[in-house]
Amino acid sequence: MYYTYVLFSEKDKMMYTGYTKDLRERFRKHQKGEIKSTANRRPLILIYFESCLNQKDA
């Protein structure tokens, strides 16, 4: 199972879209600043996600 997700940055009021196989771990990494593309955009809120059967669909 893969997940497509959308994060909202409270800092710059922009959204970030991504996909992952482990949503909890990926969001934890975003929150800790371990993801380069969102490290300077924290705090982040998970505003949407959906599950997909495979990576291509995500």
C-alpha distance matrix in Angstrom:
0.0 3.8 6.9 10.3 13.1 16.9 19.3 23.0 25.7 28.6 30.7 30.7 29.3 26.8 23.1 20.5 17.2 14.4 10.7 8.9 6.3 8.6 10.1 13.0 14.1 14.0 16.0 18.3 19.1 19.9 22.2 23.9 24.7 22.8 21.2 24.2 23.4 23.5 25.7 28.8 27.3 26.8 26.7 23.4 22.0 18.4 19.4 16.3 12.5 10.2 6.6 5.8 5.0 5.9 7.9 10.9 10.1 9.2
3.8 0.0 3.8 6.9 9.9 13.6 16.1 19.9 22.4 25.5 27.4 27.2 26.0 23.3 19.6 16.8 13.5 10.6 6.9 5.6 4.4 7.3 8.2 11.7 12.6 11.6 13.6 16.3 16.7 17.0 19.6 21.5 21.8 20.1 18.1 20.9 19.9 20.1 22.5 25.5 23.9 23.7 23.8 20.5 19.3 15.8 16.8 13.8 10.2 8.5 5.8 5.1 6.3 5.8 5.9 9.1 8.3 6.2
6.9 3.8 0.0 3.8 6.2 10.0 12.6 16.3 19.1 22.1 24.2 24.0 22.5 20.0 16.3 13.8 10.6 8.3 5.3 5.4 6.1 7.6 6.5 10.2 11.8 10.2 11.3 14.5 15.2 14.9 17.2 19.6 19.9 18.8 16.7 19.4 18.0 17.7 20.4 23.1 21.1 20.8 20.7 17.2 15.8 12.2 13.1 10.1 6.5 5.6 4.5 5.8 8.6 8.8 8.3 10.8 9.2 6.1
10.3 6.9 3.8 0.0 3.8 7.2 10.4 13.8 16.7 19.9 21.9 21.3 19.6 16.9 13.1 10.8 7.3 5.8 4.3 6.7 9.0 10.4 8.6 12.2 13.6 11.2 11.7 15.3 15.6 14.4 16.9 19.6 19.4 18.7 16.0 18.2 16.1 15.9 19.0 21.3 19.1 19.3 19.4 15.7 14.4 11.0 11.3 8.3 5.5 5.5 6.5 7.5 10.9 10.6 9.3 10.7 8.9 5.3
13.1 9.9 6.2 3.8 0.0 3.8 6.7 10.2 13.2 16.3 18.4 18.1 16.3 13.9 10.2 8.3 5.7 5.5 6.0 8.2 10.9 11.0 8.1 11.0 12.7 10.0 9.4 13.2 13.8 11.9 14.1 17.1 17.0 16.9 14.4 16.6 14.4 13.5 16.6 18.6 16.0 16.0 15.8 12.1 10.7 7.4 7.8 5.5 4.1 6.6 8.9 10.8 14.3 14.3 12.8 14.4 12.6 9.1
16.9 13.6 10.0 7.2 3.8 0.0 3.8 6.8 10.0 13.0 15.2 14.6 12.6 10.3 6.6 5.6 4.5 6.6 8.8 11.4 14.4 14.2 11.0 13.2 14.7 11.8 10.3 13.9 14.4 11.6 13.4 16.8 16.2 16.9 14.3 16.0 13.3 11.8 15.1 16.4 13.5 13.7 13.5 9.8 8.5 6.1 5.8 5.1 6.3 9.4 12.3 14.3 17.9 17.8 16.1 17.2 15.4 12.0
19.3 16.1 12.6 10.4 6.7 3.8 0.0 3.8 6.5 9.6 11.8 11.7 10.1 8.4 5.5 5.1 6.4 8.4 11.0 13.0 16.0 15.1 11.7 12.9 14.1 11.3 8.9 12.1 12.5 9.3 10.5 13.9 13.4 14.8 12.5 14.2 11.7 9.3 12.3 13.3 10.2 10.0 9.8 6.1 5.4 4.6 5.7 7.2 9.0 12.6 15.3 17.5 21.0 20.8 18.9 20.3 18.9 15.3
23.0 19.9 16.3 13.8 10.2 6.8 3.8 0.0 3.8 6.3 8.9 8.7 6.6 5.9 4.5 6.5 9.0 11.7 14.6 16.7 19.8 18.7 15.3 16.0 17.3 14.6 11.8 14.4 14.9 11.3 11.7 15.1 14.4 16.5 14.5 15.5 12.9 10.1 12.7 12.7 9.0 9.0 8.4 5.5 5.1 6.5 6.5 9.2 12.0 15.6 18.6 20.9 24.5 24.4 22.5 23.6 22.1 18.7
25.7 22.4 19.1 16.7 13.2 10.0 6.5 3.8 0.0 3.8 5.3 5.7 5.1 5.5 6.2 7.8 11.2 13.6 16.8 18.6 21.7 20.5 17.3 17.5 18.2 15.5 12.7 14.6 14.5 10.8 10.7 13.6 12.4 15.2 13.5 14.0 11.6 8.4 10.4 9.5 5.7 6.0 6.0 4.6 6.6 9.1 10.0 12.9 15.4 19.0 21.8 24.0 27.4 27.0 24.8 26.1 24.9 21.4
28.6 25.5 22.1 19.9 16.3 13.0 9.6 6.3 3.8 0.0 3.8 5.9 5.2 7.7 9.3 11.5 14.8 17.2 20.2 21.9 24.8 23.2 19.8 19.6 20.4 18.2 15.0 16.4 16.7 13.2 12.1 14.9 14.2 17.4 16.3 16.8 14.8 11.4 12.5 11.0 7.6 6.8 5.7 6.1 7.5 10.9 11.5 15.0 17.8 21.5 24.5 27.0 30.5 30.3 28.3 29.6 28.3 24.8
30.7 27.4 24.2 21.9 18.4 15.2 11.8 8.9 5.3 3.8 0.0 3.8 5.8 8.1 10.6 12.4 16.0 18.3 21.6 23.2 26.4 24.9 21.8 21.6 21.8 19.4 16.6 17.6 17.2 13.7 12.8 14.9 13.4 16.8 15.8 15.5 13.7 10.6 11.0 8.6 5.8 6.2 6.5 8.1 10.6 13.9 14.8 18.0 20.6 24.2 27.0 29.2 32.6 32.1 29.7 30.9 30.0 26.5
30.7 27.2 24.0 21.3 18.1 14.6 11.7 8.7 5.7 5.9 3.8 0.0 3.8 5.5 8.8 11.0 14.7 17.5 21.0 23.2 26.6 25.6 22.6 23.0 23.2 20.4 18.0 19.5 18.8 15.1 15.1 17.2 15.2 18.1 16.4 15.5 13.0 10.7 12.0 9.4 6.5 8.6 9.5 9.9 12.1 14.8 15.1 17.9 20.5 23.9 26.8 28.7 32.1 31.4 28.9 29.7 28.8 25.4
29.3 26.0 22.5 19.6 16.3 12.6 10.1 6.6 5.1 5.2 5.8 3.8 0.0 3.8 6.9 10.1 13.5 16.7 20.1 22.5 25.8 25.0 21.7 22.3 23.1 20.3 17.7 19.7 19.6 15.8 15.8 18.5 17.0 19.8 17.8 17.6 14.7 12.2 14.3 12.4 8.9 10.2 10.2 9.6 10.6 12.9 12.4 15.2 18.2 21.6 24.8 26.8 30.4 30.0 27.8 28.5 27.1 23.9
26.8 23.3 20.0 16.9 13.9 10.3 8.4 5.9 5.5 7.7 8.1 5.5 3.8 0.0 3.8 6.9 10.2 13.6 17.2 19.9 23.4 22.9 19.9 21.0 21.7 18.5 16.4 18.9 18.4 14.6 15.5 18.2 16.3 18.5 15.9 15.6 12.2 10.5 13.3 12.0 8.6 10.7 11.4 9.8 10.8 12.3 11.8 13.8 16.4 19.5 22.5 24.1 27.7 27.0 24.6 25.1 23.9 20.8
23.1 19.6 16.3 13.1 10.2 6.6 5.5 4.5 6.2 9.3 10.6 8.8 6.9 3.8 0.0 3.8 6.7 10.1 13.6 16.4 19.9 19.7 16.6 18.2 19.1 15.8 13.9 16.9 16.6 12.9 14.4 17.4 15.8 17.4 14.6 14.9 11.5 9.9 13.3 13.1 9.7 11.3 11.8 9.1 9.4 9.7 9.2 10.5 12.8 15.8 18.8 20.3 23.9 23.3 21.0 21.6 20.3 17.1
20.5 16.8 13.8 10.8 8.3 5.6 5.1 6.5 7.8 11.5 12.4 11.0 10.1 6.9 3.8 0.0 3.8 6.7 10.4 13.2 16.8 16.8 14.1 16.0 16.4 12.9 11.8 14.9 14.0 10.7 13.0 15.7 13.9 14.8 11.6 12.1 8.8 7.9 11.6 12.3 9.6 11.3 12.2 9.3 10.1 9.6 10.1 10.6 11.7 14.5 16.9 18.2 21.5 20.5 18.0 18.7 17.9 14.5
17.2 13.5 10.6 7.3 5.7 4.5 6.4 9.0 11.2 14.8 16.0 14.7 13.5 10.2 6.7 3.8 0.0 3.8 7.2 10.5 14.1 14.7 12.3 15.0 15.6 12.1 11.7 15.2 14.5 11.9 14.6 17.3 15.9 16.0 12.7 13.7 10.6 10.5 14.2 15.5 13.1 14.4 15.1 11.8 11.8 10.0 10.3 9.3 9.5 11.6 13.7 14.6 17.9 16.9 14.4 15.0 14.1 10.7
14.4 10.6 8.3 5.8 5.5 6.6 8.4 11.7 13.6 17.2 18.3 17.5 16.7 13.6 10.1 6.7 3.8 0.0 3.8 6.9 10.6 11.6 9.9 13.0 13.1 9.6 10.3 13.7 12.7 10.9 14.2 16.4 15.2 14.5 11.2 12.8 10.5 10.9 14.2 16.4 14.6 15.5 16.4 13.1 13.3 11.0 12.1 10.7 9.5 11.0 12.2 12.7 15.5 14.1 11.4 12.7 12.3 8.7
10.7 6.9 5.3 4.3 6.0 8.8 11.0 14.6 16.8 20.2 21.6 21.0 20.1 17.2 13.6 10.4 7.2 3.8 0.0 3.8 7.2 8.9 8.1 11.6 11.8 8.9 10.5 13.8 13.2 12.4 15.6 17.6 16.9 15.6 12.8 14.9 13.3 13.8 16.7 19.3 17.8 18.2 18.9 15.6 15.2 12.4 13.6 11.5 9.0 9.5 9.6 9.7 12.2 10.7 8.2 10.2 9.9 6.2
8.9 5.6 5.4 6.7 8.2 11.4 13.0 16.7 18.6 21.9 23.2 23.2 22.5 19.9 16.4 13.2 10.5 6.9 3.8 0.0 3.8 5.5 6.0 9.4 9.1 6.9 9.5 12.2 11.7 12.0 15.0 16.6 16.5 14.7 12.5 15.3 14.6 14.9 17.1 20.3 19.1 19.0 19.6 16.5 16.3 13.4 15.3 13.3 10.4 10.7 9.7 10.0 11.7 10.3 8.2 11.3 11.5 8.1
6.3 4.4 6.1 9.0 10.9 14.4 16.0 19.8 21.7 24.8 26.4 26.6 25.8 23.4 19.9 16.8 14.1 10.6 7.2 3.8 0.0 3.8 6.3 9.3 9.1 8.4 11.3 13.3 13.3 14.4 17.1 18.4 18.9 16.7 15.2 18.3 18.0 18.2 20.1 23.4 22.4 21.9 22.2 19.2 18.7 15.6 17.6 15.3 12.0 11.5 9.3 9.5 10.2 9.1 8.1 11.8 12.0 9.5
8.6 7.3 7.6 10.4 11.0 14.2 15.1 18.7 20.5 23.2 24.9 25.6 25.0 22.9 19.7 16.8 14.7 11.6 8.9 5.5 3.8 0.0 3.8 5.7 5.6 6.1 8.7 10.1 10.9 12.4 14.4 15.7 16.8 15.0 14.2 17.7 17.8 17.3 18.7 22.1 21.1 20.0 20.0 17.3 16.7 13.9 16.4 14.8 11.8 12.2 10.6 12.0 13.0 12.6 11.9 15.5 15.3 12.4
10.1 8.2 6.5 8.6 8.1 11.0 11.7 15.3 17.3 19.8 21.8 22.6 21.7 19.9 16.6 14.1 12.3 9.9 8.1 6.0 6.3 3.8 0.0 3.8 5.6 5.1 6.0 8.5 9.9 10.5 12.2 14.2 15.4 14.4 13.4 16.8 16.4 15.3 17.0 20.1 18.6 17.3 17.0 14.1 13.1 10.2 12.7 11.3 8.7 10.0 9.6 11.9 13.9 14.0 13.1 16.3 15.5 12.1
13.0 11.7 10.2 12.2 11.0 13.2 12.9 16.0 17.5 19.6 21.6 23.0 22.3 21.0 18.2 16.0 15.0 13.0 11.6 9.4 9.3 5.7 3.8 0.0 3.8 5.5 5.3 6.2 8.7 10.0 10.6 12.4 14.5 13.7 13.7 17.4 17.6 15.9 16.8 19.9 18.6 16.6 16.0 13.6 12.8 10.5 13.6 13.0 11.2 12.9 12.7 15.3 17.2 17.4 16.7 20.0 19.2 15.9
14.1 12.6 11.8 13.6 12.7 14.7 14.1 17.3 18.2 20.4 21.8 23.2 23.1 21.7 19.1 16.4 15.6 13.1 11.8 9.1 9.1 5.6 5.6 3.8 0.0 3.8 5.5 5.0 6.3 8.7 9.9 10.6 12.5 11.0 11.4 15.2 16.0 14.8 15.2 18.7 18.1 16.3 16.3 14.3 14.4 12.7 16.1 15.7 13.9 15.6 15.0 17.0 18.5 18.0 16.8 20.2 20.1 16.8
14.0 11.6 10.2 11.2 10.0 11.8 11.3 14.6 15.5 18.2 19.4 20.4 20.3 18.5 15.8 12.9 12.1 9.6 8.9 6.9 8.4 6.1 5.1 5.5 3.8 0.0 3.8 5.4 5.1 6.3 8.7 10.0 10.8 9.3 8.6 12.2 12.5 11.6 12.6 16.0 15.3 14.2 14.5 12.2 12.7 10.9 14.2 13.8 12.2 14.2 14.1 15.8 17.8 16.9 15.1 18.2 18.1 14.5
16.0 13.6 11.3 11.7 9.4 10.3 8.9 11.8 12.7 15.0 16.6 18.0 17.7 16.4 13.9 11.8 11.7 10.3 10.5 9.5 11.3 8.7 6.0 5.3 5.5 3.8 0.0 3.8 5.3 5.0 6.2 8.7 9.9 9.9 9.4 12.9 12.7 10.7 11.7 14.7 13.3 11.6 11.4 9.0 9.2 7.8 11.4 11.8 11.1 13.9 14.7 17.1 19.5 19.2 17.6 20.4 19.8 16.1
18.3 16.3 14.5 15.3 13.2 13.9 12.1 14.4 14.6 16.4 17.6 19.5 19.7 18.9 16.9 14.9 15.2 13.7 13.8 12.2 13.3 10.1 8.5 6.2 5.0 5.4 3.8 0.0 3.8 5.4 5.1 6.3 8.7 8.7 9.7 13.3 14.1 11.9 11.7 14.9 14.2 11.9 11.7 10.4 11.2 10.7 14.5 15.3 14.7 17.3 17.8 20.2 22.3 21.9 20.3 23.4 23.1 19.4
19.1 16.7 15.2 15.6 13.8 14.4 12.5 14.9 14.5 16.7 17.2 18.8 19.6 18.4 16.6 14.0 14.5 12.7 13.2 11.7 13.3 10.9 9.9 8.7 6.3 5.1 5.3 3.8 0.0 3.8 5.4 5.1 6.2 5.1 6.2 9.9 11.3 9.7 9.2 12.8 12.9 11.3 12.0 11.0 12.7 12.5 16.2 16.9 16.2 18.7 19.1 20.9 22.9 21.9 19.7 22.7 22.9 19.2
19.9 17.0 14.9 14.4 11.9 11.6 9.3 11.3 10.8 13.2 13.7 15.1 15.8 14.6 12.9 10.7 11.9 10.9 12.4 12.0 14.4 12.4 10.5 10.0 8.7 6.3 5.0 5.4 3.8 0.0 3.8 5.5 5.3 5.9 5.4 8.6 8.9 6.5 6.8 10.0 9.4 8.1 9.0 7.6 9.8 10.0 13.5 14.7 14.6 17.6 18.7 20.6 23.2 22.2 19.9 22.4 22.2 18.5
22.2 19.6 17.2 16.9 14.1 13.4 10.5 11.7 10.7 12.1 12.8 15.1 15.8 15.5 14.4 13.0 14.6 14.2 15.6 15.0 17.1 14.4 12.2 10.6 9.9 8.7 6.2 5.1 5.4 3.8 0.0 3.8 5.6 7.7 8.6 11.3 11.8 8.7 8.0 10.5 9.7 7.0 6.9 6.7 8.9 10.1 13.7 15.6 16.1 19.3 20.6 23.0 25.6 25.1 23.1 25.7 25.2 21.4
23.9 21.5 19.6 19.6 17.1 16.8 13.9 15.1 13.6 14.9 14.9 17.2 18.5 18.2 17.4 15.7 17.3 16.4 17.6 16.6 18.4 15.7 14.2 12.4 10.6 10.0 8.7 6.3 5.1 5.5 3.8 0.0 3.8 5.6 8.1 10.6 12.3 9.9 7.8 10.6 11.2 8.7 9.4 10.1 12.6 13.8 17.5 19.2 19.4 22.4 23.3 25.4 27.7 26.8 24.6 27.4 27.4 23.7
24.7 21.8 19.9 19.4 17.0 16.2 13.4 14.4 12.4 14.2 13.4 15.2 17.0 16.3 15.8 13.9 15.9 15.2 16.9 16.5 18.9 16.8 15.4 14.5 12.5 10.8 9.9 8.7 6.2 5.3 5.6 3.8 0.0 3.8 5.6 7.2 9.0 6.9 4.2 7.4 8.7 7.5 9.3 10.0 13.2 14.5 17.9 19.6 19.8 22.9 23.9 25.7 28.0 26.8 24.2 26.6 26.8 23.1
22.8 20.1 18.8 18.7 16.9 16.9 14.8 16.5 15.2 17.4 16.8 18.1 19.8 18.5 17.4 14.8 16.0 14.5 15.6 14.7 16.7 15.0 14.4 13.7 11.0 9.3 9.9 8.7 5.1 5.9 7.7 5.6 3.8 0.0 3.8 6.2 9.0 8.3 6.4 10.1 11.6 10.9 12.7 12.7 15.5 15.9 19.4 20.4 20.0 22.5 23.1 24.4 26.4 24.8 22.1 24.6 25.4 21.8
21.2 18.1 16.7 16.0 14.4 14.3 12.5 14.5 13.5 16.3 15.8 16.4 17.8 15.9 14.6 11.6 12.7 11.2 12.8 12.5 15.2 14.2 13.4 13.7 11.4 8.6 9.4 9.7 6.2 5.4 8.6 8.1 5.6 3.8 0.0 3.8 5.7 5.8 5.7 9.3 10.3 10.6 12.7 11.8 14.5 14.6 17.6 18.3 17.9 20.3 21.0 22.1 24.2 22.4 19.5 21.7 22.4 18.9
24.2 20.9 19.4 18.2 16.6 16.0 14.2 15.5 14.0 16.8 15.5 15.5 17.6 15.6 14.9 12.1 13.7 12.8 14.9 15.3 18.3 17.7 16.8 17.4 15.2 12.2 12.9 13.3 9.9 8.6 11.3 10.6 7.2 6.2 3.8 0.0 3.8 5.6 5.2 7.9 9.7 11.2 13.8 13.4 16.5 17.0 19.7 20.5 20.4 22.9 23.8 24.6 26.7 24.7 21.4 23.2 24.1 20.7
23.4 19.9 18.0 16.1 14.4 13.3 11.7 12.9 11.6 14.8 13.7 13.0 14.7 12.2 11.5 8.8 10.6 10.5 13.3 14.6 18.0 17.8 16.4 17.6 16.0 12.5 12.7 14.1 11.3 8.9 11.8 12.3 9.0 9.0 5.7 3.8 0.0 3.8 6.0 7.7 8.2 10.5 13.0 12.0 14.8 15.2 17.4 18.1 18.3 20.9 22.2 22.9 25.4 23.5 20.2 21.5 22.2 18.8
23.5 20.1 17.7 15.9 13.5 11.8 9.3 10.1 8.4 11.4 10.6 10.7 12.2 10.5 9.9 7.9 10.5 10.9 13.8 14.9 18.2 17.3 15.3 15.9 14.8 11.6 10.7 11.9 9.7 6.5 8.7 9.9 6.9 8.3 5.8 5.6 3.8 0.0 3.8 5.5 5.0 6.8 9.2 8.4 11.5 12.5 14.9 16.3 17.0 20.0 21.7 23.0 25.8 24.4 21.5 23.1 23.1 19.5
25.7 22.5 20.4 19.0 16.6 15.1 12.3 12.7 10.4 12.5 11.0 12.0 14.3 13.3 13.3 11.6 14.2 14.2 16.7 17.1 20.1 18.7 17.0 16.8 15.2 12.6 11.7 11.7 9.2 6.8 8.0 7.8 4.2 6.4 5.7 5.2 6.0 3.8 0.0 3.8 5.6 6.3 9.0 9.6 13.1 14.7 17.5 19.2 19.9 22.9 24.4 25.9 28.5 27.0 24.1 26.0 26.3 22.6
28.8 25.5 23.1 21.3 18.6 16.4 13.3 12.7 9.5 11.0 8.6 9.4 12.4 12.0 13.1 12.3 15.5 16.4 19.3 20.3 23.4 22.1 20.1 19.9 18.7 16.0 14.7 14.9 12.8 10.0 10.5 10.6 7.4 10.1 9.3 7.9 7.7 5.5 3.8 0.0 3.8 5.8 8.7 10.1 13.8 16.0 18.3 20.5 21.8 25.0 26.9 28.5 31.3 29.9 27.0 28.5 28.6 25.0
27.3 23.9 21.1 19.1 16.0 13.5 10.2 9.0 5.7 7.6 5.8 6.5 8.9 8.6 9.7 9.6 13.1 14.6 17.8 19.1 22.4 21.1 18.6 18.6 18.1 15.3 13.3 14.2 12.9 9.4 9.7 11.2 8.7 11.6 10.3 9.7 8.2 5.0 5.6 3.8 0.0 3.8 6.4 7.1 10.7 13.0 14.9 17.3 19.0 22.4 24.6 26.4 29.5 28.5 25.8 27.2 26.8 23.2
26.8 23.7 20.8 19.3 16.0 13.7 10.0 9.0 6.0 6.8 6.2 8.6 10.2 10.7 11.3 11.3 14.4 15.5 18.2 19.0 21.9 20.0 17.3 16.6 16.3 14.2 11.6 11.9 11.3 8.1 7.0 8.7 7.5 10.9 10.6 11.2 10.5 6.8 6.3 5.8 3.8 0.0 3.0 5.0 8.7 11.5 14.0 16.7 18.4 22.0 24.1 26.4 29.4 28.7 26.3 28.1 27.6 23.8
26.7 23.8 20.7 19.4 15.8 13.5 9.8 8.4 6.0 5.7 6.5 9.5 10.2 11.4 11.8 12.2 15.1 16.4 18.9 19.6 22.2 20.0 17.0 16.0 16.3 14.5 11.4 11.7 12.0 9.0 6.9 9.4 9.3 12.7 12.7 13.8 13.0 9.2 9.0 8.7 6.4 3.0 0.0 3.8 6.9 10.2 12.6 15.7 17.7 21.4 23.7 26.2 29.4 29.1 27.0 28.9 28.0 24.3
23.4 20.5 17.2 15.7 12.1 9.8 6.1 5.5 4.6 6.1 8.1 9.9 9.6 9.8 9.1 9.3 11.8 13.1 15.6 16.5 19.2 17.3 14.1 13.6 14.3 12.2 9.0 10.4 11.0 7.6 6.7 10.1 10.0 12.7 11.8 13.4 12.0 8.4 9.6 10.1 7.1 5.0 3.8 0.0 3.8 6.7 9.1 12.0 13.9 17.6 20.0 22.6 25.8 25.6 23.7 25.5 24.4 20.7
22.0 19.3 15.8 14.4 10.7 8.5 5.4 5.1 6.6 7.5 10.6 12.1 10.6 10.8 9.4 10.1 11.8 13.3 15.2 16.3 18.7 16.7 13.1 12.8 14.4 12.7 9.2 11.2 12.7 9.8 8.9 12.6 13.2 15.5 14.5 16.5 14.8 11.5 13.1 13.8 10.7 8.7 6.9 3.8 0.0 3.8 5.9 9.1 11.5 15.2 17.9 20.8 24.2 24.5 23.0 24.9 23.2 19.7
18.4 15.8 12.2 11.0 7.4 6.1 4.6 6.5 9.1 10.9 13.9 14.8 12.9 12.3 9.7 9.6 10.0 11.0 12.4 13.4 15.6 13.9 10.2 10.5 12.7 10.9 7.8 10.7 12.5 10.0 10.1 13.8 14.5 15.9 14.6 17.0 15.2 12.5 14.7 16.0 13.0 11.5 10.2 6.7 3.8 0.0 3.8 5.9 7.7 11.5 14.1 17.1 20.5 21.0 19.8 21.7 19.9 16.4
19.4 16.8 13.1 11.3 7.8 5.8 5.7 6.5 10.0 11.5 14.8 15.1 12.4 11.8 9.2 10.1 10.3 12.1 13.6 15.3 17.6 16.4 12.7 13.6 16.1 14.2 11.4 14.5 16.2 13.5 13.7 17.5 17.9 19.4 17.6 19.7 17.4 14.9 17.5 18.3 14.9 14.0 12.6 9.1 5.9 3.8 0.0 3.8 7.2 10.7 14.1 17.0 20.6 21.5 20.5 21.9 19.5 16.4
16.3 13.8 10.1 8.3 5.5 5.1 7.2 9.2 12.9 15.0 18.0 17.9 15.2 13.8 10.5 10.6 9.3 10.7 11.5 13.3 15.3 14.8 11.3 13.0 15.7 13.8 11.8 15.3 16.9 14.7 15.6 19.2 19.6 20.4 18.3 20.5 18.1 16.3 19.2 20.5 17.3 16.7 15.7 12.0 9.1 5.9 3.8 0.0 3.8 7.0 10.6 13.4 17.1 18.1 17.5 18.7 16.1 13.2
12.5 10.2 6.5 5.5 4.1 6.3 9.0 12.0 15.4 17.8 20.6 20.5 18.2 16.4 12.8 11.7 9.5 9.5 9.0 10.4 12.0 11.8 8.7 11.2 13.9 12.2 11.1 14.7 16.2 14.6 16.1 19.4 19.8 20.0 17.9 20.4 18.3 17.0 19.9 21.8 19.0 18.4 17.7 13.9 11.5 7.7 7.2 3.8 0.0 3.8 6.9 9.9 13.5 14.5 14.2 15.7 13.2 10.3
10.2 8.5 5.6 5.5 6.6 9.4 12.6 15.6 19.0 21.5 24.2 23.9 21.6 19.5 15.8 14.5 11.6 11.0 9.5 10.7 11.5 12.2 10.0 12.9 15.6 14.2 13.9 17.3 18.7 17.6 19.3 22.4 22.9 22.5 20.3 22.9 20.9 20.0 22.9 25.0 22.4 22.0 21.4 17.6 15.2 11.5 10.7 7.0 3.8 0.0 3.8 6.7 10.2 11.9 12.3 13.6 10.6 8.5
6.6 5.8 4.5 6.5 8.9 12.3 15.3 18.6 21.8 24.5 27.0 26.8 24.8 22.5 18.8 16.9 13.7 12.2 9.6 9.7 9.3 10.6 9.6 12.7 15.0 14.1 14.7 17.8 19.1 18.7 20.6 23.3 23.9 23.1 21.0 23.8 22.2 21.7 24.4 26.9 24.6 24.1 23.7 20.0 17.9 14.1 14.1 10.6 6.9 3.8 0.0 3.8 6.9 8.9 10.1 11.9 9.2 7.6
5.8 5.1 5.8 7.5 10.8 14.3 17.5 20.9 24.0 27.0 29.2 28.7 26.8 24.1 20.3 18.2 14.6 12.7 9.7 10.0 9.5 12.0 11.9 15.3 17.0 15.8 17.1 20.2 20.9 20.6 23.0 25.4 25.7 24.4 22.1 24.6 22.9 23.0 25.9 28.5 26.4 26.4 26.2 22.6 20.8 17.1 17.0 13.4 9.9 6.7 3.8 0.0 3.8 5.6 7.3 8.6 5.9 5.6
5.0 6.3 8.6 10.9 14.3 17.9 21.0 24.5 27.4 30.5 32.6 32.1 30.4 27.7 23.9 21.5 17.9 15.5 12.2 11.7 10.2 13.0 13.9 17.2 18.5 17.8 19.5 22.3 22.9 23.2 25.6 27.7 28.0 26.4 24.2 26.7 25.4 25.8 28.5 31.3 29.5 29.4 29.4 25.8 24.2 20.5 20.6 17.1 13.5 10.2 6.9 3.8 0.0 3.8 7.2 8.6 6.9 7.9
5.9 5.8 8.8 10.6 14.3 17.8 20.8 24.4 27.0 30.3 32.1 31.4 30.0 27.0 23.3 20.5 16.9 14.1 10.7 10.3 9.1 12.6 14.0 17.4 18.0 16.9 19.2 21.9 21.9 22.2 25.1 26.8 26.8 24.8 22.4 24.7 23.5 24.4 27.0 29.9 28.5 28.7 29.1 25.6 24.5 21.0 21.5 18.1 14.5 11.9 8.9 5.6 3.8 0.0 3.8 5.5 5.6 6.5
7.9 5.9 8.3 9.3 12.8 16.1 18.9 22.5 24.8 28.3 29.7 28.9 27.8 24.6 21.0 18.0 14.4 11.4 8.2 8.2 8.1 11.9 13.1 16.7 16.8 15.1 17.6 20.3 19.7 19.9 23.1 24.6 24.2 22.1 19.5 21.4 20.2 21.5 24.1 27.0 25.8 26.3 27.0 23.7 23.0 19.8 20.5 17.5 14.2 12.3 10.1 7.3 7.2 3.8 0.0 3.8 5.5 5.1
10.9 9.1 10.8 10.7 14.4 17.2 20.3 23.6 26.1 29.6 30.9 29.7 28.5 25.1 21.6 18.7 15.0 12.7 10.2 11.3 11.8 15.5 16.3 20.0 20.2 18.2 20.4 23.4 22.7 22.4 25.7 27.4 26.6 24.6 21.7 23.2 21.5 23.1 26.0 28.5 27.2 28.1 28.9 25.5 24.9 21.7 21.9 18.7 15.7 13.6 11.9 8.6 8.6 5.5 3.8 0.0 3.8 5.5
10.1 8.3 9.2 8.9 12.6 15.4 18.9 22.1 24.9 28.3 30.0 28.8 27.1 23.9 20.3 17.9 14.1 12.3 9.9 11.5 12.0 15.3 15.5 19.2 20.1 18.1 19.8 23.1 22.9 22.2 25.2 27.4 26.8 25.4 22.4 24.1 22.2 23.1 26.3 28.6 26.8 27.6 28.0 24.4 23.2 19.9 19.5 16.1 13.2 10.6 9.2 5.9 6.9 5.6 5.5 3.8 0.0 3.8
9.2 6.2 6.1 5.3 9.1 12.0 15.3 18.7 21.4 24.8 26.5 25.4 23.9 20.8 17.1 14.5 10.7 8.7 6.2 8.1 9.5 12.4 12.1 15.9 16.8 14.5 16.1 19.4 19.2 18.5 21.4 23.7 23.1 21.8 18.9 20.7 18.8 19.5 22.6 25.0 23.2 23.8 24.3 20.7 19.7 16.4 16.4 13.2 10.3 8.5 7.6 5.6 7.9 6.5 5.1 5.5 3.8 0.0
